[in-house]
Amino acid sequence: MSDFFEKIYLSGLGTISITKEKAERIVNELISRGKLEKSKKKETIDGLMKKGKDIKKNLEKLTETKVKRMLDRMELATKSDVKSLKKRIAVLEKKLSKKK
């Protein structure tokens, strides 16, 4: 069945997400062409929905990893870096105000 899902996606389903309606249209088309038994309809739709969610999740992780690597290479300050610097500045300002 895994090979079946790969063929569906490679044939233009899309790799990010799939709506239930789109999955139903595809499965109905496969049934009408005799490529899928009607008794497998629900199982196939559920499988397509799960596969779509898995692919979307993996793509999000990959994108996050790639963006993080790019930002690391650019040596930009992160949110936690800025937060840490703000705390240090506050401590230094407090010390300076005590000396005056």
Biotite code that builds the C-alpha atoms (Angstrom):
import biotite.structure as struc

atoms = struc.array([
    struc.Atom([0.000, 0.000, 0.000], chain_id="A", res_id=1, res_name="MET", atom_name="CA", element="C"),
    struc.Atom([2.964, 2.353, 0.646], chain_id="A", res_id=2, res_name="SER", atom_name="CA", element="C"),
    struc.Atom([3.962, 2.215, -3.016], chain_id="A", res_id=3, res_name="ASP", atom_name="CA", element="C"),
    struc.Atom([0.384, 3.087, -3.887], chain_id="A", res_id=4, res_name="PHE", atom_name="CA", element="C"),
    struc.Atom([0.547, 6.269, -1.787], chain_id="A", res_id=5, res_name="PHE", atom_name="CA", element="C"),
    struc.Atom([3.861, 7.273, -3.336], chain_id="A", res_id=6, res_name="GLU", atom_name="CA", element="C"),
    struc.Atom([2.400, 6.923, -6.832], chain_id="A", res_id=7, res_name="LYS", atom_name="CA", element="C"),
    struc.Atom([-0.616, 9.024, -5.872], chain_id="A", res_id=8, res_name="ILE", atom_name="CA", element="C"),
    struc.Atom([1.573, 11.830, -4.512], chain_id="A", res_id=9, res_name="TYR", atom_name="CA", element="C"),
    struc.Atom([3.980, 11.738, -7.399], chain_id="A", res_id=10, res_name="LEU", atom_name="CA", element="C"),
    struc.Atom([1.082, 11.981, -9.834], chain_id="A", res_id=11, res_name="SER", atom_name="CA", element="C"),
    struc.Atom([0.098, 15.427, -8.654], chain_id="A", res_id=12, res_name="GLY", atom_name="CA", element="C"),
    struc.Atom([-1.687, 15.137, -5.331], chain_id="A", res_id=13, res_name="LEU", atom_name="CA", element="C"),
    struc.Atom([0.619, 17.638, -3.767], chain_id="A", res_id=14, res_name="GLY", atom_name="CA", element="C"),
    struc.Atom([3.156, 17.095, -1.036], chain_id="A", res_id=15, res_name="THR", atom_name="CA", element="C"),
    struc.Atom([2.098, 19.576, 1.599], chain_id="A", res_id=16, res_name="ILE", atom_name="CA", element="C"),
    struc.Atom([-1.471, 18.773, 2.468], chain_id="A", res_id=17, res_name="SER", atom_name="CA", element="C"),
    struc.Atom([-4.622, 17.173, 1.190], chain_id="A", res_id=18, res_name="ILE", atom_name="CA", element="C"),
    struc.Atom([-8.212, 17.924, 2.055], chain_id="A", res_id=19, res_name="THR", atom_name="CA", element="C"),
    struc.Atom([-10.676, 15.153, 2.735], chain_id="A", res_id=20, res_name="LYS", atom_name="CA", element="C"),
    struc.Atom([-12.718, 16.252, -0.282], chain_id="A", res_id=21, res_name="GLU", atom_name="CA", element="C"),
    struc.Atom([-9.680, 16.031, -2.544], chain_id="A", res_id=22, res_name="LYS", atom_name="CA", element="C"),
    struc.Atom([-8.814, 12.579, -1.187], chain_id="A", res_id=23, res_name="ALA", atom_name="CA", element="C"),
    struc.Atom([-12.404, 11.445, -1.787], chain_id="A", res_id=24, res_name="GLU", atom_name="CA", element="C"),
    struc.Atom([-12.323, 12.728, -5.379], chain_id="A", res_id=25, res_name="ARG", atom_name="CA", element="C"),
    struc.Atom([-9.089, 10.897, -6.074], chain_id="A", res_id=26, res_name="ILE", atom_name="CA", element="C"),
    struc.Atom([-10.297, 7.670, -4.477], chain_id="A", res_id=27, res_name="VAL", atom_name="CA", element="C"),
    struc.Atom([-13.628, 7.864, -6.318], chain_id="A", res_id=28, res_name="ASN", atom_name="CA", element="C"),
    struc.Atom([-11.735, 8.352, -9.572], chain_id="A", res_id=29, res_name="GLU", atom_name="CA", element="C"),
    struc.Atom([-9.561, 5.316, -8.819], chain_id="A", res_id=30, res_name="LEU", atom_name="CA", element="C"),
    struc.Atom([-12.674, 3.260, -8.051], chain_id="A", res_id=31, res_name="ILE", atom_name="CA", element="C"),
    struc.Atom([-14.383, 4.356, -11.267], chain_id="A", res_id=32, res_name="SER", atom_name="CA", element="C"),
    struc.Atom([-11.270, 3.397, -13.269], chain_id="A", res_id=33, res_name="ARG", atom_name="CA", element="C"),
    struc.Atom([-11.207, 0.003, -11.612], chain_id="A", res_id=34, res_name="GLY", atom_name="CA", element="C"),
    struc.Atom([-7.862, 0.689, -9.936], chain_id="A", res_id=35, res_name="LYS", atom_name="CA", element="C"),
    struc.Atom([-9.265, 0.361, -6.414], chain_id="A", res_id=36, res_name="LEU", atom_name="CA", element="C"),
    struc.Atom([-11.945, -1.792, -4.837], chain_id="A", res_id=37, res_name="GLU", atom_name="CA", element="C"),
    struc.Atom([-14.921, 0.099, -3.414], chain_id="A", res_id=38, res_name="LYS", atom_name="CA", element="C"),
    struc.Atom([-14.501, -1.787, -0.117], chain_id="A", res_id=39, res_name="SER", atom_name="CA", element="C"),
    struc.Atom([-11.098, -0.095, 0.324], chain_id="A", res_id=40, res_name="LYS", atom_name="CA", element="C"),
    struc.Atom([-12.480, 3.452, -0.036], chain_id="A", res_id=41, res_name="LYS", atom_name="CA", element="C"),
    struc.Atom([-12.499, 4.515, 3.640], chain_id="A", res_id=42, res_name="LYS", atom_name="CA", element="C"),
    struc.Atom([-9.161, 2.842, 4.365], chain_id="A", res_id=43, res_name="GLU", atom_name="CA", element="C"),
    struc.Atom([-7.565, 4.548, 1.364], chain_id="A", res_id=44, res_name="THR", atom_name="CA", element="C"),
    struc.Atom([-8.984, 7.998, 2.190], chain_id="A", res_id=45, res_name="ILE", atom_name="CA", element="C"),
    struc.Atom([-7.813, 7.664, 5.797], chain_id="A", res_id=46, res_name="ASP", atom_name="CA", element="C"),
    struc.Atom([-4.388, 6.565, 4.555], chain_id="A", res_id=47, res_name="GLY", atom_name="CA", element="C"),
    struc.Atom([-4.133, 9.527, 2.194], chain_id="A", res_id=48, res_name="LEU", atom_name="CA", element="C"),
    struc.Atom([-5.104, 11.932, 4.965], chain_id="A", res_id=49, res_name="MET", atom_name="CA", element="C"),
    struc.Atom([-2.520, 10.447, 7.332], chain_id="A", res_id=50, res_name="LYS", atom_name="CA", element="C"),
    struc.Atom([0.177, 10.456, 4.654], chain_id="A", res_id=51, res_name="LYS", atom_name="CA", element="C"),
    struc.Atom([-0.607, 14.102, 3.852], chain_id="A", res_id=52, res_name="GLY", atom_name="CA", element="C"),
    struc.Atom([-0.319, 15.076, 7.524], chain_id="A", res_id=53, res_name="LYS", atom_name="CA", element="C"),
    struc.Atom([2.946, 13.142, 7.881], chain_id="A", res_id=54, res_name="ASP", atom_name="CA", element="C"),
    struc.Atom([4.441, 14.797, 4.822], chain_id="A", res_id=55, res_name="ILE", atom_name="CA", element="C"),
    struc.Atom([3.360, 18.243, 6.030], chain_id="A", res_id=56, res_name="LYS", atom_name="CA", element="C"),
    struc.Atom([4.876, 17.585, 9.462], chain_id="A", res_id=57, res_name="LYS", atom_name="CA", element="C"),
    struc.Atom([8.165, 16.402, 7.934], chain_id="A", res_id=58, res_name="ASN", atom_name="CA", element="C"),
    struc.Atom([8.280, 19.378, 5.582], chain_id="A", res_id=59, res_name="LEU", atom_name="CA", element="C"),
    struc.Atom([7.734, 21.769, 8.499], chain_id="A", res_id=60, res_name="GLU", atom_name="CA", element="C"),
    struc.Atom([10.586, 20.139, 10.445], chain_id="A", res_id=61, res_name="LYS", atom_name="CA", element="C"),
    struc.Atom([12.877, 20.288, 7.420], chain_id="A", res_id=62, res_name="LEU", atom_name="CA", element="C"),
    struc.Atom([12.002, 23.931, 6.781], chain_id="A", res_id=63, res_name="THR", atom_name="CA", element="C"),
    struc.Atom([12.597, 24.845, 10.428], chain_id="A", res_id=64, res_name="GLU", atom_name="CA", element="C"),
    struc.Atom([15.980, 23.095, 10.376], chain_id="A", res_id=65, res_name="THR", atom_name="CA", element="C"),
    struc.Atom([17.043, 24.807, 7.143], chain_id="A", res_id=66, res_name="LYS", atom_name="CA", element="C"),
    struc.Atom([15.961, 28.256, 8.348], chain_id="A", res_id=67, res_name="VAL", atom_name="CA", element="C"),
    struc.Atom([17.788, 27.754, 11.649], chain_id="A", res_id=68, res_name="LYS", atom_name="CA", element="C"),
    struc.Atom([20.974, 26.763, 9.797], chain_id="A", res_id=69, res_name="ARG", atom_name="CA", element="C"),
    struc.Atom([20.715, 29.842, 7.576], chain_id="A", res_id=70, res_name="MET", atom_name="CA", element="C"),
    struc.Atom([20.222, 32.120, 10.567], chain_id="A", res_id=71, res_name="LEU", atom_name="CA", element="C"),
    struc.Atom([23.143, 30.480, 12.387], chain_id="A", res_id=72, res_name="ASP", atom_name="CA", element="C"),
    struc.Atom([25.384, 31.100, 9.376], chain_id="A", res_id=73, res_name="ARG", atom_name="CA", element="C"),
    struc.Atom([24.268, 34.718, 9.284], chain_id="A", res_id=74, res_name="MET", atom_name="CA", element="C"),
    struc.Atom([25.229, 35.029, 12.957], chain_id="A", res_id=75, res_name="GLU", atom_name="CA", element="C"),
    struc.Atom([22.058, 36.946, 13.807], chain_id="A", res_id=76, res_name="LEU", atom_name="CA", element="C"),
    struc.Atom([21.034, 37.381, 17.419], chain_id="A", res_id=77, res_name="ALA", atom_name="CA", element="C"),
    struc.Atom([18.315, 35.002, 18.520], chain_id="A", res_id=78, res_name="THR", atom_name="CA", element="C"),
    struc.Atom([15.392, 35.925, 20.713], chain_id="A", res_id=79, res_name="LYS", atom_name="CA", element="C"),
    struc.Atom([17.121, 34.305, 23.689], chain_id="A", res_id=80, res_name="SER", atom_name="CA", element="C"),
    struc.Atom([20.336, 36.237, 22.907], chain_id="A", res_id=81, res_name="ASP", atom_name="CA", element="C"),
    struc.Atom([18.423, 39.528, 22.987], chain_id="A", res_id=82, res_name="VAL", atom_name="CA", element="C"),
    struc.Atom([16.630, 38.537, 26.193], chain_id="A", res_id=83, res_name="LYS", atom_name="CA", element="C"),
    struc.Atom([19.952, 37.679, 27.839], chain_id="A", res_id=84, res_name="SER", atom_name="CA", element="C"),
    struc.Atom([21.485, 40.981, 26.724], chain_id="A", res_id=85, res_name="LEU", atom_name="CA", element="C"),
    struc.Atom([18.505, 42.918, 28.079], chain_id="A", res_id=86, res_name="LYS", atom_name="CA", element="C"),
    struc.Atom([18.999, 41.285, 31.476], chain_id="A", res_id=87, res_name="LYS", atom_name="CA", element="C"),
    struc.Atom([22.712, 42.111, 31.452], chain_id="A", res_id=88, res_name="ARG", atom_name="CA", element="C"),
    struc.Atom([21.996, 45.717, 30.477], chain_id="A", res_id=89, res_name="ILE", atom_name="CA", element="C"),
    struc.Atom([19.446, 46.027, 33.281], chain_id="A", res_id=90, res_name="ALA", atom_name="CA", element="C"),
    struc.Atom([22.028, 44.746, 35.808], chain_id="A", res_id=91, res_name="VAL", atom_name="CA", element="C"),
    struc.Atom([24.673, 47.170, 34.513], chain_id="A", res_id=92, res_name="LEU", atom_name="CA", element="C"),
    struc.Atom([22.228, 50.092, 34.574], chain_id="A", res_id=93, res_name="GLU", atom_name="CA", element="C"),
    struc.Atom([21.352, 49.267, 38.143], chain_id="A", res_id=94, res_name="LYS", atom_name="CA", element="C"),
    struc.Atom([25.062, 49.195, 39.122], chain_id="A", res_id=95, res_name="LYS", atom_name="CA", element="C"),
    struc.Atom([25.669, 52.515, 37.365], chain_id="A", res_id=96, res_name="LEU", atom_name="CA", element="C"),
    struc.Atom([22.743, 54.221, 39.036], chain_id="A", res_id=97, res_name="SER", atom_name="CA", element="C"),
    struc.Atom([24.006, 53.119, 42.482], chain_id="A", res_id=98, res_name="LYS", atom_name="CA", element="C"),
    struc.Atom([27.423, 54.726, 41.813], chain_id="A", res_id=99, res_name="LYS", atom_name="CA", element="C"),
    struc.Atom([25.923, 58.148, 41.130], chain_id="A", res_id=100, res_name="LYS", atom_name="CA", element="C"),
])
